[in-house]
Amino acid sequence: MMHRTSAVARVSAPPSRAGPSLLIHLVAMMLALAILALSIAATAGAQTVKLQRSDSLAPAVPRTDSNKAAADSAASAAKAAAALPKWFDDLAVNAFVSTAYEYNSNRPTTGTNSYRVFDFNDNSFNLDVAELVVQIAASKPNDAGFRVDFDAGNSIPQITKTQDQTAAQFDLKQAFASYIAPIGSGLRVDVGKFVTHLGYEVIEGYDGYNDNYSRSILFGYAIPFTHTGVKASYAFSSKVAGMFEVVNGWDLLRDNNHSKSLGAQLTLTPVGPLNVLFNWIGGPELANDNHTKRNVFDVVAVLKATNWLTLGVNGDYGIEDGTSRVNPGSDAKWKGIAGYAVLALTDKFSVGLRGETFHDDGGVRLGTDTRATLSEGTLTPTYKFTGHVLVRGEVRFDSANQPILAKRGTLSDKQTTVAANVIFVY
């Protein structure tokens, strides 16, 4: 199965006029989004103050026969609430919204940024994702729970088109049931659809978003997005944990062959500030082919160096039997490494840095017929207005070893984008 490949941009006539400068776009975007976020925060604060004042200044109402019926009605409502099933108290509902504007200096004729994962629209405002999560968490032995993530937005077709369904702007990103068996410290079992265990970055949601707006090349082209199947997790100690899974494969709700894929994770916390994860997934991933194996080995390390500096690294190596486009009949191989740094300059303001390079030796991951190397560097300043609202800007520079990046009706080996993003988390 071809996974997240990008077709080479079509060649057409260049647009009649060039767009405004990157600096003007970035400043305008940041001002507009900052005003929007401040307006929302101010409105929410004003409503809170108004409610508090109304409660504190409301005169006491004497209990008379005329309002006895209202009091009885309130008492009945309280009894009804008390009669709700116990599990209702454990039900949690959360929301996440990400919206942005992005501008590509290459001005691709198709309006599509080359080799991007979710931020593929040039010169466009986007509703990246709106997410609603409903869950009952399982946290201790004998607990049972579930989680369903309802996602909609411009980024969703990129996920659904890799699955066995038509690209659509709605998806159940996750939908699984959980049980923690009373074995040792607790053996957790999840059954259903869940996000992959591979990679440093995540499909953003209410319980986690990345330090950069755009996704890494490794996130988009080296590893899968999701899995459907069953996985078991166990914490052997405070320093060692493991996970094993049996799944349909890469991004598949229904398997495309008669063999399953296996995955595993080993998590080590040798010291408090350092986490290291070793991940693997392997199995046949091509449609109607039970023999052509694909394996990916993934390593993630995160170090909280100081109160203001966090460092991270992600490395991937993949191989698939006999599918190379460069040397037909040979194994296709890909590898890459990404480095991360987050500087928390204040409690509200931080800067995220990312640099990476990805080598597609078999030409299968990037969809070329030659060995291709794609690299990028990204700078992302972030400002948190409240615990629920943040704004971030981004400047990203992509470069390739050959002209595979769309530019004004032709192809280039470089691409620069600027973006402004607002996130709401509840």
C-alpha positions in Angstrom: 0.0 0.0 0.0 1.4 3.4 -0.9 1.4 5.5 2.2 1.2 9.3 2.2 2.9 9.8 -1.1 2.7 13.1 -2.9 2.3 13.4 -6.6 4.8 15.7 -8.4 3.1 19.1 -8.9 1.6 19.7 -12.3 3.3 22.3 -14.5 1.2 25.3 -15.7 1.6 29.0 -16.4 2.8 31.2 -13.6 0.3 33.6 -11.9 0.0 37.1 -13.3 1.4 38.8 -10.3 3.4 37.9 -7.2 2.0 37.9 -3.7 3.1 40.4 -0.9 6.2 39.8 1.0 6.5 37.1 3.7 7.1 39.7 6.4 4.0 41.7 5.7 1.9 38.5 5.6 3.4 37.2 8.9 2.9 40.5 10.8 -0.7 40.9 9.5 -1.6 37.3 10.4 -0.2 37.5 13.9 -1.9 40.8 14.6 -5.3 39.5 13.4 -5.1 36.3 15.3 -3.8 38.1 18.5 -6.8 40.5 18.3 -9.2 37.5 17.9 -7.7 35.6 20.8 -7.7 38.7 23.1 -11.3 39.4 22.1 -12.4 35.9 23.0 -10.5 36.0 26.3 -11.9 39.4 27.2 -15.5 38.3 26.4 -15.1 35.2 28.5 -13.8 37.2 31.4 -16.6 39.8 31.1 -19.2 37.1 31.2 -17.6 35.5 34.2 -17.5 38.8 36.1 -21.1 39.5 35.1 -22.3 36.2 36.5 -20.4 36.7 39.7 -21.8 40.2 40.2 -25.3 39.0 39.5 -25.0 36.3 42.1 -23.5 38.5 44.7 -25.9 41.4 44.3 -29.1 39.5 43.9 -31.5 40.3 46.8 -32.7 37.5 49.0 -36.2 36.3 48.0 -38.4 35.4 50.9 -40.1 32.0 50.8 -43.8 32.5 50.2 -46.6 30.4 48.9 -46.2 32.1 45.5 -42.6 30.6 45.0 -43.1 27.3 46.8 -43.8 25.6 43.5 -40.5 26.8 42.1 -38.7 25.5 45.2 -40.4 22.1 44.9 -39.4 22.0 41.2 -35.8 22.7 42.1 -35.8 20.0 44.7 -37.2 17.5 42.2 -34.4 18.5 39.7 -31.8 17.9 42.5 -33.3 14.4 43.2 -33.2 13.6 39.5 -29.5 14.6 39.3 -28.8 12.4 42.3 -30.5 9.5 40.5 -28.1 9.6 37.6 -26.0 6.4 37.2 -22.7 6.4 39.0 -20.7 6.1 35.7 -22.1 9.5 34.6 -19.8 11.2 37.2 -16.8 9.6 35.5 -17.8 10.8 32.0 -15.4 13.5 30.7 -16.0 15.7 27.6 -13.2 17.8 26.2 -12.8 19.9 23.0 -9.9 21.2 20.8 -9.9 23.6 17.9 -7.0 24.6 15.7 -7.3 27.2 13.0 -4.6 28.9 10.9 -3.5 30.9 7.9 -0.4 29.9 5.8 1.4 31.5 2.9 4.0 29.8 0.6 6.5 32.1 -1.1 6.7 29.6 -4.0 3.0 30.3 -4.8 2.4 26.8 -6.3 -0.1 27.0 -9.1 -2.2 24.1 -7.6 -2.4 26.0 -4.3 -0.9 23.0 -2.5 2.3 23.1 -0.5 4.6 20.3 -1.5 5.3 17.4 0.9 3.4 18.8 3.8 1.2 16.6 6.0 -1.7 18.7 7.2 -0.8 22.3 6.3 -1.0 21.8 2.6 -3.2 24.9 1.6 -1.3 27.9 0.3 -2.6 31.5 0.9 -5.7 30.2 2.8 -7.4 30.3 6.1 -8.0 26.8 7.4 -9.9 25.0 10.1 -7.3 22.4 10.7 -9.3 20.4 13.2 -12.2 20.6 15.5 -12.2 17.8 18.0 -14.7 16.5 20.6 -13.5 13.8 23.0 -15.9 11.7 25.1 -14.4 9.2 27.5 -14.4 7.4 30.8 -10.8 6.9 31.8 -9.5 3.6 33.2 -6.7 4.3 35.6 -6.4 1.5 38.1 -6.8 -2.3 38.2 -10.4 -3.5 37.5 -11.3 -0.2 35.9 -13.1 -0.3 32.5 -13.5 2.6 30.2 -13.7 3.9 26.7 -12.6 6.9 24.5 -14.0 8.3 21.3 -12.4 11.2 19.4 -14.7 12.9 16.9 -12.6 15.0 14.5 -13.5 17.3 11.6 -11.5 19.8 9.6 -9.2 20.4 6.6 -6.5 18.0 8.0 -8.8 15.0 8.3 -8.9 13.9 4.6 -5.1 13.4 4.8 -5.8 10.8 7.5 -8.9 9.2 6.0 -7.4 8.8 2.5 -4.7 6.6 3.9 -7.3 4.3 5.4 -9.6 1.9 3.5 -12.2 4.7 2.9 -12.8 7.8 0.8 -11.1 11.0 1.9 -13.6 13.0 4.0 -13.5 15.9 6.5 -14.7 13.8 9.4 -13.0 10.9 11.2 -13.1 8.9 14.4 -9.4 9.5 15.2 -9.7 7.1 18.1 -12.5 4.8 19.3 -11.5 2.1 21.8 -12.5 0.3 24.9 -10.1 -0.2 27.8 -9.8 -2.6 30.7 -7.0 -2.8 33.4 -6.7 -6.4 34.5 -5.6 -6.9 38.2 -2.3 -8.5 37.2 0.7 -7.1 39.1 0.7 -3.3 38.8 -2.2 -3.6 36.3 -2.2 -4.9 32.7 -4.0 -2.4 30.4 -5.8 -3.7 27.4 -7.1 -1.4 24.6 -9.3 -2.7 21.8 -10.4 -0.6 18.8 -8.8 2.2 16.9 -6.0 4.2 18.4 -3.1 6.5 17.3 0.3 5.0 16.5 2.9 4.6 19.2 5.7 5.6 16.8 7.1 9.1 16.4 7.9 12.2 18.4 5.0 14.3 17.2 1.3 13.6 17.5 -2.0 14.1 15.7 -3.0 17.2 17.8 -5.9 17.1 20.2 -7.1 18.4 23.6 -4.5 16.2 25.5 -1.5 17.1 23.4 -0.3 19.4 20.7 3.2 19.8 19.1 5.8 22.5 19.6 5.5 23.4 15.9 2.5 24.2 13.8 3.6 22.1 10.7 4.4 18.4 11.1 7.8 16.9 10.5 8.7 15.0 7.4 9.2 11.9 9.6 5.7 12.2 11.0 4.2 12.3 7.5 6.4 9.9 5.4 8.3 7.5 7.7 5.6 6.1 10.1 1.8 5.4 10.2 -0.9 7.6 11.7 -3.3 5.1 13.4 -3.9 1.4 14.0 -7.0 -0.8 14.5 -6.6 -3.8 16.7 -5.7 -4.7 20.3 -2.7 -3.7 22.4 -1.6 -4.5 25.9 0.5 -2.2 28.1 2.3 -2.9 31.4 4.5 -0.9 33.7 7.2 -3.2 35.2 8.5 -0.4 37.4 8.6 3.4 37.5 11.5 3.2 35.1 10.5 0.5 32.6 7.2 0.0 30.7 6.3 -2.0 27.7 3.5 -2.4 25.1 2.7 -5.1 22.5 0.0 -4.9 19.8 -1.6 -6.9 17.0 -3.2 -4.7 14.4 -4.6 -4.6 10.9 -1.5 -2.6 9.7 -0.9 1.0 8.8 -3.9 3.3 8.9 -6.4 0.5 8.2 -9.8 0.0 9.6 -10.2 -3.2 7.7 -7.2 -5.2 6.8 -6.1 -5.2 3.1 -4.6 -8.7 3.2 -4.9 -11.9 5.4 -1.9 -11.2 7.7 -1.7 -9.0 10.8 1.0 -6.5 11.7 2.8 -6.6 15.1 4.0 -3.6 17.1 5.9 -3.1 20.3 7.2 -0.3 22.5 9.8 -0.2 25.3 9.8 2.9 27.5 12.8 3.7 29.7 13.1 6.5 32.3 16.6 6.1 33.6 16.5 9.4 35.4 13.6 11.8 36.0 14.3 14.3 33.2 15.0 11.7 30.5 12.5 9.5 28.7 13.6 7.1 25.9 11.2 5.1 23.7 12.1 2.2 21.4 9.3 1.5 18.9 8.8 -1.1 16.2 6.0 -2.2 13.8 6.3 -4.9 11.2 4.1 -6.9 8.8 2.8 -7.1 5.3 1.2 -3.8 4.3 0.5 -4.2 0.5 -3.1 -5.0 -0.6 -3.7 -8.7 -1.3 -0.1 -9.5 -0.5 0.7 -11.6 2.6 4.4 -11.9 2.0 6.0 -8.5 1.3 7.0 -7.3 4.8 7.4 -3.7 5.9 9.4 -2.9 9.1 10.0 0.4 10.8 12.3 1.0 13.8 11.7 4.2 15.6 13.6 5.9 18.6 12.4 8.9 20.6 14.3 10.6 23.4 13.1 13.6 25.4 15.3 15.5 27.9 14.0 18.2 30.3 17.5 19.8 30.5 16.4 22.8 32.6 13.2 24.6 33.7 13.5 26.6 30.5 15.0 24.1 28.0 13.6 20.8 26.6 15.5 18.8 24.0 14.2 16.0 21.8 15.4 13.7 19.1 13.5 11.2 16.8 15.1 8.7 14.5 13.5 6.3 12.0 14.6 3.5 9.8 12.2 1.6 7.4 12.6 -1.2 5.0 10.1 -3.0 2.7 10.8 -6.2 0.8 11.5 -5.8 -3.0 9.5 -2.6 -3.6 12.3 -0.1 -4.5 11.5 2.2 -7.5 15.2 3.1 -7.9 16.4 -0.5 -8.2 13.3 -2.7 -9.1 13.4 -5.9 -7.2 15.5 -4.6 -4.4 14.3 -3.6 -0.9 13.0 -0.1 -0.5 14.7 1.7 2.4 14.1 5.1 4.1 15.6 6.8 7.1 15.6 10.1 8.9 16.4 12.1 12.0 14.8 15.1 13.6 16.0 17.3 16.4 13.9 19.5 18.7 14.4 22.3 21.2 11.9 24.3 23.2 13.0 27.4 25.0 10.4 28.6 27.7 11.4 32.2 27.9 8.6 33.1 30.3 5.5 31.3 31.7 3.6 32.4 28.6 6.1 32.7 25.8 8.2 30.0 24.3 10.1 29.3 21.1 10.1 25.9 19.4 12.9 24.9 17.0 13.1 21.8 14.7 15.5 20.6 12.2 15.4 17.3 10.2 16.5 15.4 7.2 14.8 12.4 5.5 16.4 10.1 2.9 14.1 8.0 0.7 16.6 5.6 -0.9 13.9 3.5 -2.6 11.8 6.4 -4.0 8.6 4.9 -2.4 7.9 7.2 0.5 8.1 10.5 -1.4 6.7 9.1 -4.6 9.8 9.7 -6.8 11.7 7.3 -9.0 15.1 8.4 -7.8 16.8 8.7 -4.4 15.5 11.8 -2.8 16.5 13.7 0.3 14.2 16.3 1.9 15.3 18.5 4.8 13.6 21.3 6.7 14.2 23.9 9.5 11.3 25.4 11.5 11.0 28.3 14.0 7.8 28.5 16.0 7.2 31.2 18.7 4.2 30.5 20.9 2.2 32.8 23.3 -0.3 31.4 25.8 -3.0 34.0 26.6 -4.7 31.6 29.0 -4.8 28.0 29.8 -7.3 27.6 27.0 -6.0 29.9 24.3 -2.6 30.1 22.5 -1.3 31.8 19.4 1.8 30.8 17.5 3.6 31.9 14.4 5.9 29.8 12.2 8.6 30.2 9.6 9.7 27.0 7.8 12.3 26.4 5.1 12.3 23.2 3.1 15.1 22.1 0.7 15.6 19.0 -1.5 18.4 17.4 -3.4 16.4 17.8 -6.6 13.6 20.0 -7.9 10.5 18.3 -6.4 8.9 21.3 -4.7 6.1 23.1 -6.6 6.8 26.8 -7.6 4.7 29.0 -9.9 4.0 26.3 -12.4 7.4 24.7 -12.3 9.5 22.8 -9.8 12.2 24.0 -7.3 14.5 22.5 -4.7 13.4 25.1 -2.1 10.2 26.1 -0.4 9.5 28.7 2.4 6.2 29.1 4.3 5.0 31.4 7.0 1.9 30.6 9.2 -0.1 31.9 12.1 -2.1 29.5 14.2 -4.7 29.8 17.1 -5.5 26.9 19.3 -8.4 26.6 21.8 -8.4 23.8 24.3 -11.2 22.9 26.7 
